[in-house]
C-alpha cells in the first residue's frame, strides 16, 4: 500500500479550510506575557486585541485565565485591549502567600496587571472580576492611586475591605439566588454596594448562577451587554 502524501488533503479538510482561514483572519491575536508584582510574585497573563482602553479579567476560584476567552473576544470586538490573568497559585503564576488562599494578597496581582497595561500604552484600565477575583479587584482599587483603576465590574462579588474606600466606578452584578454554605450572597454584596461611593450600579438577575457561571446561563447575553455598556459609557 502506498503512503498518502501529506499535501493530498481529504475533501472534508478542503471544505473546512476556508472557514479556518477566515477565523484566523478575524480572530484577535493572543499573546502570552508575564510580569512581576510588587512583592516579587510573578503573574502570567494572556493579552488580546489592541486599543488605548484596557480591561483586566480576574477569574474566580474554579476558573483560570483561559476561561475568559469568549468574553475577551467580545471585549476586543468592542474596541478594548484585554488581559486575562492567572492569580498566584493558578497556572504559572506564583507569589508569596499563595498557600494561604483566604489571606493571599491577590490584589497585588490585579495591580501588577493594571500597571503593566499602563506602562504599555493603555490610557485607562478597568477590571472585571468574578467571585474572589472581584473581591481582589475591589481591594486593588481601594489600595490603588486615584485614577489607576477606572472602573470595576463585580460578578457575584464585593471588596473584602470596606467598599467606601473604592476609587473606581463600580457595577455590581449578582443573581438573586446566588448562595454558598452561609446562605444568599446578595445581602452581603448589597451592604457593600450601599457603602460604595458614586457612581455605582447594582443589577440583580433572576437565577442562582454565581459569578463566571453567569456566562453559562441564560443570562449570558444580558451580562455581556451590561459589561460592555458600563465599560464604554463616557
C-alpha positions in Angstrom: 0.0 0.0 0.0 1.4 3.4 -1.0 1.5 6.1 1.7 -0.6 9.2 1.1 1.4 12.4 0.6 0.7 15.0 3.3 -0.3 17.6 0.8 -3.1 15.4 -0.6 -5.9 16.7 1.8 -9.2 14.8 2.1 -12.3 16.5 0.7 -13.7 17.3 4.2 -10.5 19.1 5.1 -10.7 21.2 1.9 -14.3 22.1 2.7 -13.4 23.4 6.2 -10.1 25.1 5.2 -11.8 28.4 4.1 -13.6 28.6 7.4 -10.4 28.0 9.4 -8.6 30.7 7.4 -11.5 33.1 7.9 -11.4 32.6 11.6 -7.6 33.1 11.7 -8.1 36.4 9.9 -10.8 37.8 12.1 -9.8 36.4 15.5 -7.7 38.9 17.5 -4.1 37.8 18.1 -3.4 36.4 21.6 -0.1 37.0 23.3 1.2 35.3 26.5 3.1 37.6 28.8 4.4 37.5 32.4 5.4 40.3 34.8 6.3 40.9 38.4 4.1 42.0 41.3 5.5 44.5 43.8 6.1 41.7 46.4 8.1 39.6 44.0 5.2 37.5 42.7 5.0 36.5 39.0 1.8 37.0 37.1 1.1 35.0 33.9 -1.5 36.5 31.5 -3.0 36.4 28.0 -3.3 39.6 26.0 -6.0 40.1 23.4 -6.6 42.9 20.9 -5.4 46.5 20.7 -6.8 49.8 22.0 -6.0 52.5 24.4 -8.7 51.5 26.9 -7.8 48.2 28.5 -9.7 45.6 30.7 -8.2 43.1 33.1 -10.2 39.9 33.6 -9.8 38.4 37.1 -11.0 34.8 37.4 -12.8 33.1 40.3 -11.7 30.1 42.2 -13.0 27.4 39.8 -11.6 29.1 36.8 -8.4 30.4 35.2 -7.3 32.9 32.6 -8.3 30.7 29.7 -11.9 30.6 31.0 -12.3 34.2 29.9 -11.6 33.6 26.2 -15.2 34.2 24.9 -15.6 37.3 27.0 -12.2 38.6 25.9 -13.1 38.2 22.3 -16.4 40.1 22.9 -14.5 42.9 24.6 -11.9 43.2 21.8 -14.7 43.4 19.3 -15.9 46.4 21.3 -12.5 48.0 20.9 -10.8 47.1 24.2 -7.4 45.7 24.8 -7.9 42.8 27.2 -5.7 41.0 29.6 -6.8 37.8 31.4 -4.6 36.9 34.3 -3.9 33.8 36.4 -3.7 34.6 40.1 -0.8 33.4 42.2 -1.2 29.7 42.8 -3.0 29.2 39.4 -1.4 28.2 36.2 2.2 29.5 36.1 1.5 32.5 38.4 3.2 32.4 41.8 3.9 34.6 44.7 4.2 35.0 48.5 1.2 33.8 50.4 -0.3 31.6 47.7 -0.6 28.6 50.0 -3.0 30.5 52.3 -5.9 31.1 49.9 -8.0 33.0 52.4 -5.3 35.6 53.1 -3.2 35.6 49.9 -2.6 39.2 48.6 -4.4 38.6 45.3 -5.0 42.4 44.9 -1.2 42.7 44.2 -1.7 40.5 41.0 -4.5 42.8 39.9 -2.4 45.9 40.5 0.5 44.4 38.7 -1.7 43.8 35.6 -3.1 47.3 35.7 0.4 48.8 35.9 1.7 46.6 33.2 -1.0 47.8 30.8 -0.5 51.4 31.8 3.3 51.2 31.1 2.5 49.6 27.7 0.3 52.4 26.4 -3.2 52.0 28.0 -4.9 55.3 28.7 -7.4 53.7 31.1 -7.6 50.3 32.7 -10.7 48.7 34.1 -11.2 45.3 35.8 -13.9 42.6 35.5 -13.7 40.2 38.4 -15.7 37.1 39.3 -16.1 35.8 42.8 -12.7 36.1 44.7 -11.3 37.8 41.6 -13.9 40.5 42.0 -13.0 40.8 45.7 -9.3 41.1 44.7 -10.2 43.8 42.1 -12.1 45.8 44.7 -9.2 45.6 47.2 -6.9 46.6 44.4 -9.0 49.7 43.8 -9.0 50.6 47.5 -5.2 50.3 47.7 -4.5 52.0 44.3 -3.6 55.5 43.5 -6.5 57.7 42.4 -7.3 57.1 38.7 -5.2 53.9 38.5 -8.3 51.7 38.0 -11.0 53.4 36.0 -14.0 51.0 36.6 -14.7 47.7 38.2 -17.4 45.1 37.3 -18.1 42.8 40.3 -19.6 39.5 39.3 -21.1 37.9 42.4 -18.6 39.7 44.4 -17.7 42.7 46.5 -14.4 44.0 48.1 -13.1 42.3 51.2 -12.2 45.7 52.5 -14.8 48.3 53.3 -16.3 49.5 50.0 -16.4 53.1 50.9 -12.7 53.1 50.1 -13.3 52.3 46.4 -11.6 54.7 44.0 -13.3 53.3 40.8 -16.7 53.5 39.3 -18.5 50.2 40.2 -21.0 47.9 38.6 -22.2 45.0 40.8 -24.0 42.1 39.0 -25.4 39.2 41.0 -28.1 36.5 40.6 -30.8 36.8 43.2 -30.5 33.2 44.4 -26.7 33.0 44.3 -25.6 31.3 47.5 -22.9 29.5 49.3 -22.8 27.4 52.5 -23.5 30.5 54.6 -26.6 31.4 52.7 -27.5 34.0 50.0 -24.7 36.3 48.8 -27.0 39.2 47.9 -27.4 40.7 51.4 -23.7 41.0 52.0 -23.0 42.3 48.5 -25.8 44.8 48.7 -24.4 46.1 52.0 -21.1 46.7 50.4 -22.8 48.3 47.4 -24.6 50.7 49.6 -21.2 51.7 51.2 -19.5 52.2 47.8 -19.2 55.8 46.6 -21.0 57.1 43.5 -21.1 56.5 40.5 -22.2 52.9 41.0 -24.9 50.5 39.9 -26.4 47.2 41.2 -28.0 44.7 38.8 -29.9 41.8 40.3 -30.6 39.0 37.9 -33.0 36.1 38.1 -31.5 32.7 38.8 -28.7 31.3 41.0 -25.6 31.3 38.8 -22.5 32.5 40.6 -20.0 34.9 39.1 -18.5 33.5 35.9 -21.1 30.8 35.8 -23.5 33.5 34.7 -21.8 33.2 31.3 -23.0 29.5 31.2 -26.6 30.5 32.0 -29.5 32.1 30.0 -28.3 35.4 31.4 -25.1 35.3 29.3 -26.1 37.8 26.7 -27.6 40.3 29.2 -24.5 40.1 31.4 -22.1 40.7 28.5 -24.2 43.6 27.2 -24.2 45.3 30.6 -20.5 44.9 31.0 -19.8 46.4 27.5 -22.3 49.2 28.2 -20.7 50.1 31.5 -17.1 50.0 30.3 -18.0 52.0 27.2 -20.0 54.8 28.8 -18.4 58.3 28.9 
